[in-house]
Amino acid sequence: HNKYLLMLSELGIVGLLLWLRVFKTLYSEVKFCSRSADPLLRFLGVAGMAVILVALIYMMLDLFSDDKTLQTLLFPLVVVSAAYRLSKSKK
């Protein structure tokens, strides 16, 4: 089974929808960063889009022998989110 089914069975439809909402929120922050004039924010935004894509695809895979946590995939998104919020607070 994949991570989506695992979350659905453990947390129910509400938990799965909240999890996907986290990715939607992070996507909007990453999109803003990727369109920024600051080169560092733009780099973080593009890298964040790649991480979101990889995380959502990774969750579709069947996980039989090696069930890695998503912490390694979510850490770069937290960095992008922090950069987004810092850039918003400067204005």
ROSE-4610 file (N, C-alpha, C; in Angstrom, 1 decimal, always signed):
// ROSE-4610
residu = [H/H/H/N/N/N/K/K/K/Y/Y/Y/L/L/L/L/L/L/M/M/M/L/L/L/S/S/S/E/E/E/L/L/L/G/G/G/I/I/I/V/V/V/G/G/G/L/L/L/L/L/L/L/L/L/W/W/W/L/L/L/R/R/R/V/V/V/F/F/F/K/K/K/T/T/T/L/L/L/Y/Y/Y/S/S/S/E/E/E/V/V/V/K/K/K/F/F/F/C/C/C/S/S/S/R/R/R/S/S/S/A/A/A/D/D/D/P/P/P/L/L/L/L/L/L/R/R/R/F/F/F/L/L/L/G/G/G/V/V/V/A/A/A/G/G/G/M/M/M/A/A/A/V/V/V/I/I/I/L/L/L/V/V/V/A/A/A/L/L/L/I/I/I/Y/Y/Y/M/M/M/M/M/M/L/L/L/D/D/D/L/L/L/F/F/F/S/S/S/D/D/D/D/D/D/K/K/K/T/T/T/L/L/L/Q/Q/Q/T/T/T/L/L/L/L/L/L/F/F/F/P/P/P/L/L/L/V/V/V/V/V/V/V/V/V/S/S/S/A/A/A/A/A/A/Y/Y/Y/R/R/R/L/L/L/S/S/S/K/K/K/S/S/S/K/K/K/K/K/K]
num = [1/1/1/2/2/2/3/3/3/4/4/4/5/5/5/6/6/6/7/7/7/8/8/8/9/9/9/10/10/10/11/11/11/12/12/12/13/13/13/14/14/14/15/15/15/16/16/16/17/17/17/18/18/18/19/19/19/20/20/20/21/21/21/22/22/22/23/23/23/24/24/24/25/25/25/26/26/26/27/27/27/28/28/28/29/29/29/30/30/30/31/31/31/32/32/32/33/33/33/34/34/34/35/35/35/36/36/36/37/37/37/38/38/38/39/39/39/40/40/40/41/41/41/42/42/42/43/43/43/44/44/44/45/45/45/46/46/46/47/47/47/48/48/48/49/49/49/50/50/50/51/51/51/52/52/52/53/53/53/54/54/54/55/55/55/56/56/56/57/57/57/58/58/58/59/59/59/60/60/60/61/61/61/62/62/62/63/63/63/64/64/64/65/65/65/66/66/66/67/67/67/68/68/68/69/69/69/70/70/70/71/71/71/72/72/72/73/73/73/74/74/74/75/75/75/76/76/76/77/77/77/78/78/78/79/79/79/80/80/80/81/81/81/82/82/82/83/83/83/84/84/84/85/85/85/86/86/86/87/87/87/88/88/88/89/89/89/90/90/90/91/91/91]
x = [+0.8/+0.0/+0.9/+0.4/+1.2/+0.8/+1.5/+1.3/-0.1/-0.6/-2.0/-3.0/-2.9/-3.8/-3.6/-2.3/-1.9/-2.5/-2.4/-2.9/-4.4/-5.0/-6.5/-7.0/-6.3/-6.8/-6.5/-5.4/-5.1/-5.7/-5.8/-6.3/-7.7/-8.2/-9.5/-9.4/-10.5/-10.5/-10.1/-10.5/-10.1/-8.6/-8.0/-6.5/-5.8/-6.3/-5.6/-5.8/-7.0/-7.2/-6.4/-6.2/-5.4/-3.9/-3.5/-2.1/-1.9/-2.9/-2.8/-2.9/-3.6/-3.7/-2.3/-1.6/-0.2/+0.6/+0.5/+1.3/+0.8/-0.5/-1.1/-0.6/-0.5/+0.0/+1.4/+2.2/+3.6/+3.9/+3.0/+3.1/+2.9/+2.0/+1.8/+3.0/+3.6/+4.8/+6.0/+6.1/+7.2/+7.0/+5.8/+5.5/+5.9/+5.5/+5.9/+7.4/+8.1/+9.6/+10.2/+9.7/+10.2/+10.1/+9.2/+8.9/+9.6/+10.3/+11.0/+12.1/+12.4/+13.6/+14.9/+14.8/+16.0/+16.5/+17.7/+18.2/+18.1/+18.4/+18.4/+16.9/+16.0/+14.6/+14.1/+14.5/+14.2/+14.7/+16.0/+16.6/+15.8/+15.5/+14.8/+13.4/+12.8/+11.4/+11.4/+12.4/+12.5/+12.8/+13.8/+14.1/+12.9/+12.1/+11.0/+9.9/+9.8/+8.8/+9.2/+10.5/+11.0/+10.8/+11.0/+10.8/+9.3/+8.4/+7.0/+6.6/+7.1/+6.8/+7.3/+8.5/+9.1/+8.4/+8.0/+7.3/+5.9/+5.2/+3.9/+4.0/+5.0/+5.2/+5.7/+6.6/+7.1/+6.0/+5.0/+3.9/+3.0/+3.1/+2.3/+2.9/+4.2/+4.9/+4.5/+4.5/+4.3/+5.5/+5.3/+6.4/+6.4/+7.2/+7.2/+8.4/+9.6/+10.8/+11.4/+11.3/+12.0/+11.1/+10.6/+9.6/+10.3/+10.9/+11.6/+10.5/+10.9/+10.0/+10.1/+9.1/+9.0/+9.8/+10.4/+11.1/+12.2/+12.9/+14.0/+13.4/+12.2/+11.6/+11.0/+10.5/+9.8/+10.7/+11.9/+12.8/+13.1/+13.5/+13.7/+12.5/+11.3/+10.1/+9.9/+10.3/+10.3/+11.2/+12.4/+13.4/+12.8/+12.2/+11.6/+10.4/+9.6/+8.6/+9.1/+10.2/+10.8/+11.3/+12.0/+12.5/+11.3/+10.2/+9.0/+8.5/+8.4/+7.9/+8.8/+10.1/+11.1/+11.0/+10.9/+10.8/+9.5/+8.4/+7.2/+7.3/+8.1/+8.2/+9.1/+9.9/+10.8/+10.0/+8.9/+8.2/+7.2]
y = [-1.2/+0.0/+1.2/+2.3/+3.6/+4.4/+5.6/+6.4/+7.1/+7.3/+7.9/+7.0/+5.7/+4.7/+4.5/+4.6/+4.4/+5.6/+6.8/+8.0/+7.9/+7.5/+7.4/+6.4/+5.3/+4.3/+4.7/+5.4/+5.7/+7.0/+8.0/+9.3/+9.7/+8.9/+9.1/+10.2/+10.4/+11.4/+12.8/+13.2/+14.5/+14.6/+13.6/+13.7/+13.7/+13.0/+13.0/+14.3/+14.9/+16.2/+17.3/+17.2/+18.2/+18.0/+16.8/+16.6/+17.2/+17.0/+17.5/+19.1/+19.6/+21.0/+21.6/+20.9/+21.4/+21.5/+20.5/+20.6/+21.8/+22.0/+23.1/+24.5/+24.6/+25.9/+26.0/+25.0/+25.0/+25.4/+24.8/+25.1/+26.6/+27.2/+28.7/+29.5/+29.1/+29.8/+29.6/+28.3/+28.0/+28.8/+28.9/+29.6/+31.0/+31.6/+33.0/+33.2/+32.3/+32.4/+32.2/+31.3/+31.1/+32.3/+33.1/+34.3/+35.6/+35.4/+36.6/+37.1/+38.4/+39.0/+38.6/+38.2/+37.8/+36.4/+36.3/+35.0/+33.8/+34.1/+33.0/+32.5/+33.4/+33.0/+32.3/+32.7/+32.1/+30.7/+30.5/+29.1/+28.3/+28.8/+28.0/+27.6/+28.6/+28.3/+27.2/+27.2/+26.1/+24.8/+24.8/+23.6/+23.1/+24.0/+23.6/+22.9/+23.4/+22.8/+21.4/+21.2/+19.8/+18.9/+19.4/+18.6/+18.2/+19.2/+18.9/+17.8/+17.9/+16.9/+15.5/+15.5/+14.2/+13.7/+14.5/+14.0/+13.4/+14.1/+13.6/+12.3/+12.2/+10.9/+9.8/+10.2/+9.1/+8.5/+9.3/+8.8/+7.8/+7.8/+6.9/+5.5/+5.4/+4.1/+3.1/+1.9/+0.8/+0.7/+0.6/+0.6/-0.7/-1.7/-3.0/-3.2/-3.0/-3.3/-2.1/-0.9/+0.2/+1.4/+1.6/+2.6/+3.8/+4.7/+5.9/+6.9/+7.8/+8.8/+10.0/+10.8/+12.0/+13.2/+13.0/+14.2/+14.7/+13.8/+14.3/+15.1/+14.7/+15.5/+16.8/+16.8/+18.0/+19.1/+18.7/+19.7/+20.8/+20.5/+21.7/+22.5/+22.0/+22.8/+23.7/+23.3/+24.1/+25.3/+25.0/+26.1/+27.1/+26.6/+27.6/+28.3/+27.7/+28.4/+29.5/+29.2/+30.2/+31.3/+31.1/+32.1/+33.0/+32.3/+33.1/+34.0/+33.5/+34.3/+35.4/+35.2/+36.3/+37.3/+36.9/+38.0/+38.8/+38.2/+38.9/+39.8/+39.5/+40.3/+41.5/+41.5/+42.6/+43.8/+43.4/+44.5/+45.2]
z = [+0.0/+0.0/+0.0/-0.5/-0.5/+0.7/+0.8/+1.9/+1.9/+0.8/+0.7/+1.4/+1.0/+1.6/+3.1/+3.4/+4.9/+5.7/+5.2/+5.9/+5.9/+4.8/+4.8/+5.8/+5.9/+6.9/+8.3/+8.6/+9.9/+10.4/+9.5/+9.9/+9.3/+8.4/+7.8/+6.7/+6.1/+4.9/+5.4/+6.6/+7.1/+7.3/+7.8/+8.0/+6.7/+5.7/+4.4/+3.7/+3.8/+3.2/+3.9/+5.2/+5.9/+5.4/+5.2/+4.8/+3.4/+2.5/+1.2/+1.2/+2.2/+2.3/+2.7/+3.5/+3.9/+2.6/+1.7/+0.4/-0.4/-0.4/-1.2/-0.7/+0.7/+1.3/+1.0/+1.1/+0.8/-0.7/-1.6/-3.0/-3.3/-2.6/-2.9/-2.4/-1.3/-0.8/-1.8/-2.2/-3.2/-4.5/-4.9/-6.2/-6.1/-4.9/-4.7/-4.7/-4.0/-4.0/-5.3/-6.2/-7.5/-8.4/-8.1/-8.9/-8.4/-7.3/-6.6/-7.4/-7.2/-7.9/-7.2/-5.9/-5.2/-5.7/-6.1/-6.7/-5.7/-4.4/-3.4/-3.2/-3.1/-3.0/-4.3/-5.4/-6.7/-6.7/-6.3/-6.2/-5.3/-4.1/-3.1/-3.6/-4.3/-4.9/-5.9/-6.8/-7.8/-7.2/-6.2/-5.5/-4.7/-4.1/-3.4/-4.3/-5.5/-6.4/-6.7/-6.9/-7.2/-6.0/-4.8/-3.6/-3.4/-3.7/-3.6/-4.6/-5.8/-6.8/-6.4/-5.9/-5.5/-4.3/-3.4/-2.2/-2.6/-3.5/-3.8/-4.7/-5.5/-6.3/-5.4/-4.4/-3.5/-2.7/-2.3/-1.5/-2.3/-3.7/-4.5/-4.6/-4.2/-4.4/-3.4/-3.8/-2.8/-1.9/-0.6/+0.3/+1.0/+0.5/+1.1/+2.0/+1.6/+2.4/+3.0/+2.4/+2.9/+3.1/+4.3/+4.5/+5.2/+4.4/+4.9/+5.3/+6.2/+6.6/+5.7/+5.7/+4.8/+5.4/+6.5/+7.2/+6.3/+5.6/+4.7/+3.5/+3.1/+2.0/+2.4/+3.7/+4.1/+4.7/+5.1/+5.6/+4.6/+3.4/+2.4/+2.3/+2.4/+2.2/+3.4/+4.6/+5.8/+5.6/+5.0/+4.8/+3.8/+2.8/+1.8/+2.4/+3.3/+4.0/+4.9/+5.6/+6.5/+5.7/+4.5/+3.7/+3.1/+2.8/+2.3/+3.4/+4.6/+5.7/+6.1/+6.0/+6.2/+5.2/+3.9/+2.9/+3.0/+3.4/+3.7/+4.8/+5.9/+7.1/+6.8/+5.8/+5.5/+4.8/+4.2/+3.5/+4.3]
